[in-house]
């Protein structure tokens, strides 16, 4: 995948800082399937998605309301989303070594939730607050799932997500 921005240099020489950086604390939840409850009414299957969307929207509103000249973005956008999850207890040893990871513990969360589904729920929560429509996202500079405490850019100490958004000029968007 070709990226527009080098994640290690988000505001380095020749690059510009994101228009907005949002740190969300909470458990990332996927936007999954909907289920039919009758009379043409559909609801989300996951009960976790609504609290996650509220966490994202609240964090975004807190940031953009503090900006003097913020207007909802309405052009092509590049986005970075780094999701952080707690490690399952089964990744750790037991007894006096309970603070140490097992040798077989995975380095990244390769199971559920699906990355694409947590991106969808997060994008939907930002609609109307950060961007006019999530269809404005034309490029991802970075997407990832990590365990808390991993020493990588934008990984949090607890579950959540760091979101960065860059407006693209027509010259860059081509």
Secondary structure as UniProt FT lines:
FT   HELIX           7..9
FT   TURN            10..11
FT   TURN            13..14
FT   STRAND          20..25
FT   STRAND          34..38
FT   TURN            39..40
FT   STRAND          41..44
FT   HELIX           48..65
FT   TURN            68..69
FT   STRAND          77..85
FT   HELIX           89..91
FT   HELIX           95..97
FT   TURN            98..99
FT   TURN            103..104
FT   HELIX           115..126
FT   TURN            128..130
FT   HELIX           134..136
FT   STRAND          137..147
FT   TURN            148..149
FT   TURN            153..154
FT   STRAND          160..167
FT   HELIX           170..173
//
